[in-house]
Amino acid sequence: MTVNDYLEFVGSGMMMTALKAFGKNTGCSLRYEWKKSREEAGGIGSKGPAKGEVDTFYWEYMIYRLHVAGNVIRDCEGMAPSYKKSILKGLHDLMDDMPMYLKAIALKKALDGCFLTLGRSSVILTREHVLTRLNELRAVETKCSGDPVRACIENVAKASGMEVTEGLLDYFDDETHGFAAAAAARMMELTPDRVYMEANAEKKFEGGGGSDMYA
């Protein structure tokens, strides 16, 4: 595996990070943590949105998280432009076929005795829809005069048919900043020496299935 191949691998691996919670139980399933939080708080949305709307919101929020990841990569200070280009390529390849990546993750979890509920993801995460939503989110950020994160979360909620409440905005504002911080920390780890070492480590697995980005 070349250095560029490895960095593309890092970019596509953002899907796994985007599925995790960064609140009280960092690293757990975001879907599970949000469901638990809704139950404990009597529902983040007071009108109790239908399951389909909640499912749509979840996957729309995943699109927003990956948009945030792109921003973090582009804004990473001290990283070589060639590194950023390769990581962004991996991220963009992921966005071209998110259902495929999710199915691979779901299969891995099933083999490990866990599960990932895909729900309406194959309908929501088509290439055309993902690109449309990314353009809309960029437009929201450009026009926003206040907090762009909360403005984008509100946009995601409205696009999903969810009621926009302060509880929902607060919860996902914290989650988004936690995700951005984790993505930034990962980028800071990618020094030339570290990348070279990890790319070489991947070579040892080539021909034997490779390492597992979905672990």
PyMOL commands that place a pseudoatom at each C-alpha (Angstrom):
pseudoatom trace, name=CA, resn=MET, resi=1, chain=A, elem=C, hetatm=0, pos=[0.000, 0.000, 0.000]
pseudoatom trace, name=CA, resn=THR, resi=2, chain=A, elem=C, hetatm=0, pos=[1.425, 3.382, -0.997]
pseudoatom trace, name=CA, resn=VAL, resi=3, chain=A, elem=C, hetatm=0, pos=[1.235, 6.468, 1.193]
pseudoatom trace, name=CA, resn=ASN, resi=4, chain=A, elem=C, hetatm=0, pos=[-1.488, 7.926, -1.039]
pseudoatom trace, name=CA, resn=ASP, resi=5, chain=A, elem=C, hetatm=0, pos=[-3.464, 4.684, -0.886]
pseudoatom trace, name=CA, resn=TYR, resi=6, chain=A, elem=C, hetatm=0, pos=[-3.245, 4.709, 2.895]
pseudoatom trace, name=CA, resn=LEU, resi=7, chain=A, elem=C, hetatm=0, pos=[-4.398, 8.324, 3.158]
pseudoatom trace, name=CA, resn=GLU, resi=8, chain=A, elem=C, hetatm=0, pos=[-7.389, 7.570, 0.910]
pseudoatom trace, name=CA, resn=PHE, resi=9, chain=A, elem=C, hetatm=0, pos=[-8.116, 4.664, 3.253]
pseudoatom trace, name=CA, resn=VAL, resi=10, chain=A, elem=C, hetatm=0, pos=[-8.110, 7.143, 6.167]
pseudoatom trace, name=CA, resn=GLY, resi=11, chain=A, elem=C, hetatm=0, pos=[-10.594, 9.379, 4.322]
pseudoatom trace, name=CA, resn=SER, resi=12, chain=A, elem=C, hetatm=0, pos=[-13.027, 6.556, 3.584]
pseudoatom trace, name=CA, resn=GLY, resi=13, chain=A, elem=C, hetatm=0, pos=[-12.686, 5.380, 7.192]
pseudoatom trace, name=CA, resn=MET, resi=14, chain=A, elem=C, hetatm=0, pos=[-14.464, 8.571, 8.306]
pseudoatom trace, name=CA, resn=MET, resi=15, chain=A, elem=C, hetatm=0, pos=[-17.758, 6.695, 7.852]
pseudoatom trace, name=CA, resn=MET, resi=16, chain=A, elem=C, hetatm=0, pos=[-17.009, 4.516, 10.866]
pseudoatom trace, name=CA, resn=THR, resi=17, chain=A, elem=C, hetatm=0, pos=[-16.107, 7.551, 12.974]
pseudoatom trace, name=CA, resn=ALA, resi=18, chain=A, elem=C, hetatm=0, pos=[-19.289, 9.340, 11.878]
pseudoatom trace, name=CA, resn=LEU, resi=19, chain=A, elem=C, hetatm=0, pos=[-21.421, 6.522, 13.300]
pseudoatom trace, name=CA, resn=LYS, resi=20, chain=A, elem=C, hetatm=0, pos=[-20.009, 6.944, 16.803]
pseudoatom trace, name=CA, resn=ALA, resi=21, chain=A, elem=C, hetatm=0, pos=[-21.253, 9.057, 19.678]
pseudoatom trace, name=CA, resn=PHE, resi=22, chain=A, elem=C, hetatm=0, pos=[-19.027, 11.720, 21.229]
pseudoatom trace, name=CA, resn=GLY, resi=23, chain=A, elem=C, hetatm=0, pos=[-21.215, 12.555, 24.226]
pseudoatom trace, name=CA, resn=LYS, resi=24, chain=A, elem=C, hetatm=0, pos=[-21.323, 10.737, 27.554]
pseudoatom trace, name=CA, resn=ASN, resi=25, chain=A, elem=C, hetatm=0, pos=[-20.325, 7.363, 26.100]
pseudoatom trace, name=CA, resn=THR, resi=26, chain=A, elem=C, hetatm=0, pos=[-17.670, 8.234, 23.556]
pseudoatom trace, name=CA, resn=GLY, resi=27, chain=A, elem=C, hetatm=0, pos=[-17.200, 5.595, 20.885]
pseudoatom trace, name=CA, resn=CYS, resi=28, chain=A, elem=C, hetatm=0, pos=[-20.600, 3.954, 21.318]
pseudoatom trace, name=CA, resn=SER, resi=29, chain=A, elem=C, hetatm=0, pos=[-23.273, 3.833, 18.621]
pseudoatom trace, name=CA, resn=LEU, resi=30, chain=A, elem=C, hetatm=0, pos=[-24.700, 7.313, 18.049]
pseudoatom trace, name=CA, resn=ARG, resi=31, chain=A, elem=C, hetatm=0, pos=[-28.049, 5.778, 17.098]
pseudoatom trace, name=CA, resn=TYR, resi=32, chain=A, elem=C, hetatm=0, pos=[-28.187, 3.882, 20.408]
pseudoatom trace, name=CA, resn=GLU, resi=33, chain=A, elem=C, hetatm=0, pos=[-27.054, 6.864, 22.508]
pseudoatom trace, name=CA, resn=TRP, resi=34, chain=A, elem=C, hetatm=0, pos=[-29.576, 9.193, 20.871]
pseudoatom trace, name=CA, resn=LYS, resi=35, chain=A, elem=C, hetatm=0, pos=[-32.409, 6.687, 21.370]
pseudoatom trace, name=CA, resn=LYS, resi=36, chain=A, elem=C, hetatm=0, pos=[-31.448, 6.306, 25.038]
pseudoatom trace, name=CA, resn=SER, resi=37, chain=A, elem=C, hetatm=0, pos=[-31.248, 10.071, 25.489]
pseudoatom trace, name=CA, resn=ARG, resi=38, chain=A, elem=C, hetatm=0, pos=[-34.685, 10.537, 23.917]
pseudoatom trace, name=CA, resn=GLU, resi=39, chain=A, elem=C, hetatm=0, pos=[-36.182, 7.953, 26.255]
pseudoatom trace, name=CA, resn=GLU, resi=40, chain=A, elem=C, hetatm=0, pos=[-34.539, 9.427, 29.356]
pseudoatom trace, name=CA, resn=ALA, resi=41, chain=A, elem=C, hetatm=0, pos=[-35.580, 12.979, 28.459]
pseudoatom trace, name=CA, resn=GLY, resi=42, chain=A, elem=C, hetatm=0, pos=[-39.065, 11.993, 27.370]
pseudoatom trace, name=CA, resn=GLY, resi=43, chain=A, elem=C, hetatm=0, pos=[-38.124, 12.660, 23.759]
pseudoatom trace, name=CA, resn=ILE, resi=44, chain=A, elem=C, hetatm=0, pos=[-35.852, 15.333, 22.306]
pseudoatom trace, name=CA, resn=GLY, resi=45, chain=A, elem=C, hetatm=0, pos=[-38.694, 16.273, 19.954]
pseudoatom trace, name=CA, resn=SER, resi=46, chain=A, elem=C, hetatm=0, pos=[-41.780, 16.980, 22.068]
pseudoatom trace, name=CA, resn=LYS, resi=47, chain=A, elem=C, hetatm=0, pos=[-44.205, 16.007, 19.282]
pseudoatom trace, name=CA, resn=GLY, resi=48, chain=A, elem=C, hetatm=0, pos=[-42.774, 12.509, 19.142]
pseudoatom trace, name=CA, resn=PRO, resi=49, chain=A, elem=C, hetatm=0, pos=[-41.887, 12.289, 15.422]
pseudoatom trace, name=CA, resn=ALA, resi=50, chain=A, elem=C, hetatm=0, pos=[-42.651, 9.110, 13.513]
pseudoatom trace, name=CA, resn=LYS, resi=51, chain=A, elem=C, hetatm=0, pos=[-39.932, 6.456, 13.325]
pseudoatom trace, name=CA, resn=GLY, resi=52, chain=A, elem=C, hetatm=0, pos=[-39.426, 7.140, 9.623]
pseudoatom trace, name=CA, resn=GLU, resi=53, chain=A, elem=C, hetatm=0, pos=[-38.654, 10.793, 10.333]
pseudoatom trace, name=CA, resn=VAL, resi=54, chain=A, elem=C, hetatm=0, pos=[-36.174, 9.883, 13.076]
pseudoatom trace, name=CA, resn=ASP, resi=55, chain=A, elem=C, hetatm=0, pos=[-34.472, 7.387, 10.760]
pseudoatom trace, name=CA, resn=THR, resi=56, chain=A, elem=C, hetatm=0, pos=[-34.285, 9.985, 7.978]
pseudoatom trace, name=CA, resn=PHE, resi=57, chain=A, elem=C, hetatm=0, pos=[-32.803, 12.540, 10.373]
pseudoatom trace, name=CA, resn=TYR, resi=58, chain=A, elem=C, hetatm=0, pos=[-30.148, 10.098, 11.534]
pseudoatom trace, name=CA, resn=TRP, resi=59, chain=A, elem=C, hetatm=0, pos=[-28.828, 9.441, 8.023]
pseudoatom trace, name=CA, resn=GLU, resi=60, chain=A, elem=C, hetatm=0, pos=[-29.149, 13.091, 6.994]
pseudoatom trace, name=CA, resn=TYR, resi=61, chain=A, elem=C, hetatm=0, pos=[-27.050, 13.953, 10.038]
pseudoatom trace, name=CA, resn=MET, resi=62, chain=A, elem=C, hetatm=0, pos=[-24.429, 11.423, 8.898]
pseudoatom trace, name=CA, resn=ILE, resi=63, chain=A, elem=C, hetatm=0, pos=[-24.158, 13.382, 5.633]
pseudoatom trace, name=CA, resn=TYR, resi=64, chain=A, elem=C, hetatm=0, pos=[-23.635, 16.555, 7.639]
pseudoatom trace, name=CA, resn=ARG, resi=65, chain=A, elem=C, hetatm=0, pos=[-20.948, 14.911, 9.775]
pseudoatom trace, name=CA, resn=LEU, resi=66, chain=A, elem=C, hetatm=0, pos=[-19.013, 13.925, 6.665]
pseudoatom trace, name=CA, resn=HIS, resi=67, chain=A, elem=C, hetatm=0, pos=[-19.351, 17.501, 5.389]
pseudoatom trace, name=CA, resn=VAL, resi=68, chain=A, elem=C, hetatm=0, pos=[-17.834, 18.627, 8.708]
pseudoatom trace, name=CA, resn=ALA, resi=69, chain=A, elem=C, hetatm=0, pos=[-15.021, 16.085, 8.237]
pseudoatom trace, name=CA, resn=GLY, resi=70, chain=A, elem=C, hetatm=0, pos=[-14.198, 17.647, 4.868]
pseudoatom trace, name=CA, resn=ASN, resi=71, chain=A, elem=C, hetatm=0, pos=[-14.005, 21.076, 6.493]
pseudoatom trace, name=CA, resn=VAL, resi=72, chain=A, elem=C, hetatm=0, pos=[-11.709, 19.744, 9.223]
pseudoatom trace, name=CA, resn=ILE, resi=73, chain=A, elem=C, hetatm=0, pos=[-9.359, 18.138, 6.675]
pseudoatom trace, name=CA, resn=ARG, resi=74, chain=A, elem=C, hetatm=0, pos=[-9.168, 21.276, 4.533]
pseudoatom trace, name=CA, resn=ASP, resi=75, chain=A, elem=C, hetatm=0, pos=[-8.543, 23.478, 7.590]
pseudoatom trace, name=CA, resn=CYS, resi=76, chain=A, elem=C, hetatm=0, pos=[-5.866, 21.243, 9.140]
pseudoatom trace, name=CA, resn=GLU, resi=77, chain=A, elem=C, hetatm=0, pos=[-2.826, 23.449, 9.698]
pseudoatom trace, name=CA, resn=GLY, resi=78, chain=A, elem=C, hetatm=0, pos=[0.603, 22.038, 9.024]
pseudoatom trace, name=CA, resn=MET, resi=79, chain=A, elem=C, hetatm=0, pos=[-0.592, 19.141, 6.873]
pseudoatom trace, name=CA, resn=ALA, resi=80, chain=A, elem=C, hetatm=0, pos=[0.952, 18.843, 3.418]
pseudoatom trace, name=CA, resn=PRO, resi=81, chain=A, elem=C, hetatm=0, pos=[-1.485, 19.726, 0.596]
pseudoatom trace, name=CA, resn=SER, resi=82, chain=A, elem=C, hetatm=0, pos=[-0.772, 16.341, -1.032]
pseudoatom trace, name=CA, resn=TYR, resi=83, chain=A, elem=C, hetatm=0, pos=[-1.881, 14.571, 2.167]
pseudoatom trace, name=CA, resn=LYS, resi=84, chain=A, elem=C, hetatm=0, pos=[-5.104, 16.600, 2.285]
pseudoatom trace, name=CA, resn=LYS, resi=85, chain=A, elem=C, hetatm=0, pos=[-5.795, 15.838, -1.367]
pseudoatom trace, name=CA, resn=SER, resi=86, chain=A, elem=C, hetatm=0, pos=[-5.481, 12.071, -0.833]
pseudoatom trace, name=CA, resn=ILE, resi=87, chain=A, elem=C, hetatm=0, pos=[-7.601, 12.034, 2.345]
pseudoatom trace, name=CA, resn=LEU, resi=88, chain=A, elem=C, hetatm=0, pos=[-10.293, 14.126, 0.656]
pseudoatom trace, name=CA, resn=LYS, resi=89, chain=A, elem=C, hetatm=0, pos=[-10.265, 11.760, -2.319]
pseudoatom trace, name=CA, resn=GLY, resi=90, chain=A, elem=C, hetatm=0, pos=[-10.996, 8.858, 0.028]
pseudoatom trace, name=CA, resn=LEU, resi=91, chain=A, elem=C, hetatm=0, pos=[-13.781, 10.859, 1.660]
pseudoatom trace, name=CA, resn=HIS, resi=92, chain=A, elem=C, hetatm=0, pos=[-15.291, 11.812, -1.709]
pseudoatom trace, name=CA, resn=ASP, resi=93, chain=A, elem=C, hetatm=0, pos=[-15.134, 8.188, -2.906]
pseudoatom trace, name=CA, resn=LEU, resi=94, chain=A, elem=C, hetatm=0, pos=[-17.062, 7.259, 0.230]
pseudoatom trace, name=CA, resn=MET, resi=95, chain=A, elem=C, hetatm=0, pos=[-19.723, 9.854, -0.534]
pseudoatom trace, name=CA, resn=ASP, resi=96, chain=A, elem=C, hetatm=0, pos=[-20.131, 8.440, -4.040]
pseudoatom trace, name=CA, resn=ASP, resi=97, chain=A, elem=C, hetatm=0, pos=[-21.380, 5.132, -2.629]
pseudoatom trace, name=CA, resn=MET, resi=98, chain=A, elem=C, hetatm=0, pos=[-22.234, 5.427, 1.061]
pseudoatom trace, name=CA, resn=PRO, resi=99, chain=A, elem=C, hetatm=0, pos=[-24.712, 2.484, 1.055]
pseudoatom trace, name=CA, resn=MET, resi=100, chain=A, elem=C, hetatm=0, pos=[-21.923, 0.147, -0.064]
pseudoatom trace, name=CA, resn=TYR, resi=101, chain=A, elem=C, hetatm=0, pos=[-19.647, 1.273, 2.776]
pseudoatom trace, name=CA, resn=LEU, resi=102, chain=A, elem=C, hetatm=0, pos=[-22.490, 0.946, 5.285]
pseudoatom trace, name=CA, resn=LYS, resi=103, chain=A, elem=C, hetatm=0, pos=[-23.318, -2.578, 4.130]
pseudoatom trace, name=CA, resn=ALA, resi=104, chain=A, elem=C, hetatm=0, pos=[-19.676, -3.565, 4.629]
pseudoatom trace, name=CA, resn=ILE, resi=105, chain=A, elem=C, hetatm=0, pos=[-19.724, -2.078, 8.137]
pseudoatom trace, name=CA, resn=ALA, resi=106, chain=A, elem=C, hetatm=0, pos=[-23.049, -3.782, 8.939]
pseudoatom trace, name=CA, resn=LEU, resi=107, chain=A, elem=C, hetatm=0, pos=[-21.700, -7.157, 7.762]
pseudoatom trace, name=CA, resn=LYS, resi=108, chain=A, elem=C, hetatm=0, pos=[-18.607, -6.790, 9.926]
pseudoatom trace, name=CA, resn=LYS, resi=109, chain=A, elem=C, hetatm=0, pos=[-20.734, -5.916, 12.966]
pseudoatom trace, name=CA, resn=ALA, resi=110, chain=A, elem=C, hetatm=0, pos=[-23.065, -8.852, 12.306]
pseudoatom trace, name=CA, resn=LEU, resi=111, chain=A, elem=C, hetatm=0, pos=[-20.086, -11.222, 12.209]
pseudoatom trace, name=CA, resn=ASP, resi=112, chain=A, elem=C, hetatm=0, pos=[-18.942, -9.793, 15.542]
pseudoatom trace, name=CA, resn=GLY, resi=113, chain=A, elem=C, hetatm=0, pos=[-22.377, -10.356, 17.075]
pseudoatom trace, name=CA, resn=CYS, resi=114, chain=A, elem=C, hetatm=0, pos=[-23.332, -6.660, 16.982]
pseudoatom trace, name=CA, resn=PHE, resi=115, chain=A, elem=C, hetatm=0, pos=[-25.677, -4.924, 14.584]
pseudoatom trace, name=CA, resn=LEU, resi=116, chain=A, elem=C, hetatm=0, pos=[-26.174, -1.727, 12.605]
pseudoatom trace, name=CA, resn=THR, resi=117, chain=A, elem=C, hetatm=0, pos=[-29.734, -0.852, 11.632]
pseudoatom trace, name=CA, resn=LEU, resi=118, chain=A, elem=C, hetatm=0, pos=[-29.508, 0.449, 8.074]
pseudoatom trace, name=CA, resn=GLY, resi=119, chain=A, elem=C, hetatm=0, pos=[-33.207, 1.328, 7.818]
pseudoatom trace, name=CA, resn=ARG, resi=120, chain=A, elem=C, hetatm=0, pos=[-33.856, 3.747, 4.970]
pseudoatom trace, name=CA, resn=SER, resi=121, chain=A, elem=C, hetatm=0, pos=[-30.169, 4.453, 4.349]
pseudoatom trace, name=CA, resn=SER, resi=122, chain=A, elem=C, hetatm=0, pos=[-30.114, 2.954, 0.834]
pseudoatom trace, name=CA, resn=VAL, resi=123, chain=A, elem=C, hetatm=0, pos=[-32.955, 5.300, -0.157]
pseudoatom trace, name=CA, resn=ILE, resi=124, chain=A, elem=C, hetatm=0, pos=[-31.575, 8.405, 1.545]
pseudoatom trace, name=CA, resn=LEU, resi=125, chain=A, elem=C, hetatm=0, pos=[-27.869, 8.012, 0.776]
pseudoatom trace, name=CA, resn=THR, resi=126, chain=A, elem=C, hetatm=0, pos=[-27.919, 7.858, -3.016]
pseudoatom trace, name=CA, resn=ARG, resi=127, chain=A, elem=C, hetatm=0, pos=[-25.089, 9.704, -4.738]
pseudoatom trace, name=CA, resn=GLU, resi=128, chain=A, elem=C, hetatm=0, pos=[-27.470, 12.304, -6.154]
pseudoatom trace, name=CA, resn=HIS, resi=129, chain=A, elem=C, hetatm=0, pos=[-29.107, 12.997, -2.796]
pseudoatom trace, name=CA, resn=VAL, resi=130, chain=A, elem=C, hetatm=0, pos=[-25.798, 13.168, -0.927]
pseudoatom trace, name=CA, resn=LEU, resi=131, chain=A, elem=C, hetatm=0, pos=[-24.363, 15.702, -3.403]
pseudoatom trace, name=CA, resn=THR, resi=132, chain=A, elem=C, hetatm=0, pos=[-27.557, 17.779, -3.281]
pseudoatom trace, name=CA, resn=ARG, resi=133, chain=A, elem=C, hetatm=0, pos=[-27.526, 17.877, 0.502]
pseudoatom trace, name=CA, resn=LEU, resi=134, chain=A, elem=C, hetatm=0, pos=[-23.809, 18.754, 0.656]
pseudoatom trace, name=CA, resn=ASN, resi=135, chain=A, elem=C, hetatm=0, pos=[-24.448, 21.736, -1.635]
pseudoatom trace, name=CA, resn=GLU, resi=136, chain=A, elem=C, hetatm=0, pos=[-27.394, 22.824, 0.518]
pseudoatom trace, name=CA, resn=LEU, resi=137, chain=A, elem=C, hetatm=0, pos=[-25.338, 22.575, 3.704]
pseudoatom trace, name=CA, resn=ARG, resi=138, chain=A, elem=C, hetatm=0, pos=[-22.533, 24.629, 2.155]
pseudoatom trace, name=CA, resn=ALA, resi=139, chain=A, elem=C, hetatm=0, pos=[-25.101, 27.267, 1.211]
pseudoatom trace, name=CA, resn=VAL, resi=140, chain=A, elem=C, hetatm=0, pos=[-26.433, 27.345, 4.790]
pseudoatom trace, name=CA, resn=GLU, resi=141, chain=A, elem=C, hetatm=0, pos=[-22.919, 27.868, 6.162]
pseudoatom trace, name=CA, resn=THR, resi=142, chain=A, elem=C, hetatm=0, pos=[-22.203, 30.634, 3.644]
pseudoatom trace, name=CA, resn=LYS, resi=143, chain=A, elem=C, hetatm=0, pos=[-25.388, 32.537, 4.453]
pseudoatom trace, name=CA, resn=CYS, resi=144, chain=A, elem=C, hetatm=0, pos=[-25.286, 31.978, 8.222]
pseudoatom trace, name=CA, resn=SER, resi=145, chain=A, elem=C, hetatm=0, pos=[-24.516, 35.041, 10.342]
pseudoatom trace, name=CA, resn=GLY, resi=146, chain=A, elem=C, hetatm=0, pos=[-24.650, 33.121, 13.628]
pseudoatom trace, name=CA, resn=ASP, resi=147, chain=A, elem=C, hetatm=0, pos=[-23.558, 29.632, 14.656]
pseudoatom trace, name=CA, resn=PRO, resi=148, chain=A, elem=C, hetatm=0, pos=[-23.153, 27.587, 11.436]
pseudoatom trace, name=CA, resn=VAL, resi=149, chain=A, elem=C, hetatm=0, pos=[-23.325, 24.264, 13.289]
pseudoatom trace, name=CA, resn=ARG, resi=150, chain=A, elem=C, hetatm=0, pos=[-26.720, 24.961, 14.823]
pseudoatom trace, name=CA, resn=ALA, resi=151, chain=A, elem=C, hetatm=0, pos=[-27.954, 26.425, 11.546]
pseudoatom trace, name=CA, resn=CYS, resi=152, chain=A, elem=C, hetatm=0, pos=[-26.952, 23.242, 9.682]
pseudoatom trace, name=CA, resn=ILE, resi=153, chain=A, elem=C, hetatm=0, pos=[-28.505, 20.967, 12.325]
pseudoatom trace, name=CA, resn=GLU, resi=154, chain=A, elem=C, hetatm=0, pos=[-31.742, 22.955, 12.018]
pseudoatom trace, name=CA, resn=ASN, resi=155, chain=A, elem=C, hetatm=0, pos=[-31.539, 22.519, 8.242]
pseudoatom trace, name=CA, resn=VAL, resi=156, chain=A, elem=C, hetatm=0, pos=[-31.051, 18.760, 8.659]
pseudoatom trace, name=CA, resn=ALA, resi=157, chain=A, elem=C, hetatm=0, pos=[-34.026, 18.542, 11.018]
pseudoatom trace, name=CA, resn=LYS, resi=158, chain=A, elem=C, hetatm=0, pos=[-36.315, 20.476, 8.692]
pseudoatom trace, name=CA, resn=ALA, resi=159, chain=A, elem=C, hetatm=0, pos=[-35.210, 18.415, 5.689]
pseudoatom trace, name=CA, resn=SER, resi=160, chain=A, elem=C, hetatm=0, pos=[-36.098, 15.281, 7.670]
pseudoatom trace, name=CA, resn=GLY, resi=161, chain=A, elem=C, hetatm=0, pos=[-39.520, 16.440, 8.848]
pseudoatom trace, name=CA, resn=MET, resi=162, chain=A, elem=C, hetatm=0, pos=[-38.333, 16.622, 12.459]
pseudoatom trace, name=CA, resn=GLU, resi=163, chain=A, elem=C, hetatm=0, pos=[-39.512, 19.206, 14.937]
pseudoatom trace, name=CA, resn=VAL, resi=164, chain=A, elem=C, hetatm=0, pos=[-36.698, 21.681, 15.665]
pseudoatom trace, name=CA, resn=THR, resi=165, chain=A, elem=C, hetatm=0, pos=[-36.330, 21.977, 19.437]
pseudoatom trace, name=CA, resn=GLU, resi=166, chain=A, elem=C, hetatm=0, pos=[-33.638, 23.453, 21.655]
pseudoatom trace, name=CA, resn=GLY, resi=167, chain=A, elem=C, hetatm=0, pos=[-33.061, 19.977, 23.051]
pseudoatom trace, name=CA, resn=LEU, resi=168, chain=A, elem=C, hetatm=0, pos=[-32.372, 18.558, 19.612]
pseudoatom trace, name=CA, resn=LEU, resi=169, chain=A, elem=C, hetatm=0, pos=[-30.114, 21.492, 18.672]
pseudoatom trace, name=CA, resn=ASP, resi=170, chain=A, elem=C, hetatm=0, pos=[-28.175, 21.256, 21.951]
pseudoatom trace, name=CA, resn=TYR, resi=171, chain=A, elem=C, hetatm=0, pos=[-27.705, 17.484, 21.705]
pseudoatom trace, name=CA, resn=PHE, resi=172, chain=A, elem=C, hetatm=0, pos=[-26.411, 17.455, 18.146]
pseudoatom trace, name=CA, resn=ASP, resi=173, chain=A, elem=C, hetatm=0, pos=[-24.415, 20.659, 18.581]
pseudoatom trace, name=CA, resn=ASP, resi=174, chain=A, elem=C, hetatm=0, pos=[-22.405, 18.847, 21.274]
pseudoatom trace, name=CA, resn=GLU, resi=175, chain=A, elem=C, hetatm=0, pos=[-22.152, 15.714, 19.128]
pseudoatom trace, name=CA, resn=THR, resi=176, chain=A, elem=C, hetatm=0, pos=[-20.977, 17.682, 16.087]
pseudoatom trace, name=CA, resn=HIS, resi=177, chain=A, elem=C, hetatm=0, pos=[-18.270, 19.530, 17.981]
pseudoatom trace, name=CA, resn=GLY, resi=178, chain=A, elem=C, hetatm=0, pos=[-17.153, 16.244, 19.543]
pseudoatom trace, name=CA, resn=PHE, resi=179, chain=A, elem=C, hetatm=0, pos=[-16.941, 14.608, 16.128]
pseudoatom trace, name=CA, resn=ALA, resi=180, chain=A, elem=C, hetatm=0, pos=[-15.017, 17.571, 14.682]
pseudoatom trace, name=CA, resn=ALA, resi=181, chain=A, elem=C, hetatm=0, pos=[-12.545, 17.452, 17.577]
pseudoatom trace, name=CA, resn=ALA, resi=182, chain=A, elem=C, hetatm=0, pos=[-12.004, 13.703, 17.060]
pseudoatom trace, name=CA, resn=ALA, resi=183, chain=A, elem=C, hetatm=0, pos=[-11.486, 14.174, 13.323]
pseudoatom trace, name=CA, resn=ALA, resi=184, chain=A, elem=C, hetatm=0, pos=[-9.024, 17.025, 13.946]
pseudoatom trace, name=CA, resn=ALA, resi=185, chain=A, elem=C, hetatm=0, pos=[-7.094, 14.917, 16.467]
pseudoatom trace, name=CA, resn=ARG, resi=186, chain=A, elem=C, hetatm=0, pos=[-6.834, 12.101, 13.921]
pseudoatom trace, name=CA, resn=MET, resi=187, chain=A, elem=C, hetatm=0, pos=[-5.494, 14.521, 11.308]
pseudoatom trace, name=CA, resn=MET, resi=188, chain=A, elem=C, hetatm=0, pos=[-2.862, 15.800, 13.738]
pseudoatom trace, name=CA, resn=GLU, resi=189, chain=A, elem=C, hetatm=0, pos=[-1.644, 12.212, 14.233]
pseudoatom trace, name=CA, resn=LEU, resi=190, chain=A, elem=C, hetatm=0, pos=[-0.829, 11.898, 10.536]
pseudoatom trace, name=CA, resn=THR, resi=191, chain=A, elem=C, hetatm=0, pos=[2.762, 13.081, 10.594]
pseudoatom trace, name=CA, resn=PRO, resi=192, chain=A, elem=C, hetatm=0, pos=[4.962, 11.927, 7.677]
pseudoatom trace, name=CA, resn=ASP, resi=193, chain=A, elem=C, hetatm=0, pos=[6.715, 9.356, 9.890]
pseudoatom trace, name=CA, resn=ARG, resi=194, chain=A, elem=C, hetatm=0, pos=[3.415, 8.004, 11.247]
pseudoatom trace, name=CA, resn=VAL, resi=195, chain=A, elem=C, hetatm=0, pos=[1.854, 7.771, 7.772]
pseudoatom trace, name=CA, resn=TYR, resi=196, chain=A, elem=C, hetatm=0, pos=[4.898, 5.998, 6.351]
pseudoatom trace, name=CA, resn=MET, resi=197, chain=A, elem=C, hetatm=0, pos=[4.928, 3.533, 9.249]
pseudoatom trace, name=CA, resn=GLU, resi=198, chain=A, elem=C, hetatm=0, pos=[1.185, 2.774, 9.007]
pseudoatom trace, name=CA, resn=ALA, resi=199, chain=A, elem=C, hetatm=0, pos=[1.268, 2.476, 5.206]
pseudoatom trace, name=CA, resn=ASN, resi=200, chain=A, elem=C, hetatm=0, pos=[4.108, -0.031, 5.501]
pseudoatom trace, name=CA, resn=ALA, resi=201, chain=A, elem=C, hetatm=0, pos=[2.186, -1.957, 8.160]
pseudoatom trace, name=CA, resn=GLU, resi=202, chain=A, elem=C, hetatm=0, pos=[-0.744, -2.254, 5.745]
pseudoatom trace, name=CA, resn=LYS, resi=203, chain=A, elem=C, hetatm=0, pos=[1.558, -3.776, 3.127]
pseudoatom trace, name=CA, resn=LYS, resi=204, chain=A, elem=C, hetatm=0, pos=[2.143, -6.756, 5.390]
pseudoatom trace, name=CA, resn=PHE, resi=205, chain=A, elem=C, hetatm=0, pos=[-1.553, -7.595, 5.196]
pseudoatom trace, name=CA, resn=GLU, resi=206, chain=A, elem=C, hetatm=0, pos=[-1.881, -7.243, 1.420]
pseudoatom trace, name=CA, resn=GLY, resi=207, chain=A, elem=C, hetatm=0, pos=[-2.706, -10.540, -0.181]
pseudoatom trace, name=CA, resn=GLY, resi=208, chain=A, elem=C, hetatm=0, pos=[-4.201, -11.725, 3.094]
pseudoatom trace, name=CA, resn=GLY, resi=209, chain=A, elem=C, hetatm=0, pos=[-7.341, -9.626, 3.174]
pseudoatom trace, name=CA, resn=GLY, resi=210, chain=A, elem=C, hetatm=0, pos=[-5.771, -6.428, 4.441]
pseudoatom trace, name=CA, resn=SER, resi=211, chain=A, elem=C, hetatm=0, pos=[-6.560, -4.728, 7.732]
pseudoatom trace, name=CA, resn=ASP, resi=212, chain=A, elem=C, hetatm=0, pos=[-10.102, -3.863, 8.694]
pseudoatom trace, name=CA, resn=MET, resi=213, chain=A, elem=C, hetatm=0, pos=[-11.298, -0.279, 8.448]
pseudoatom trace, name=CA, resn=TYR, resi=214, chain=A, elem=C, hetatm=0, pos=[-14.690, -1.484, 9.723]
pseudoatom trace, name=CA, resn=ALA, resi=215, chain=A, elem=C, hetatm=0, pos=[-13.453, -2.979, 12.974]
for i in range(1, 215): cmd.bond("trace and resi %d" % i, "trace and resi %d" % (i + 1))
show_as sticks, trace
zoom trace
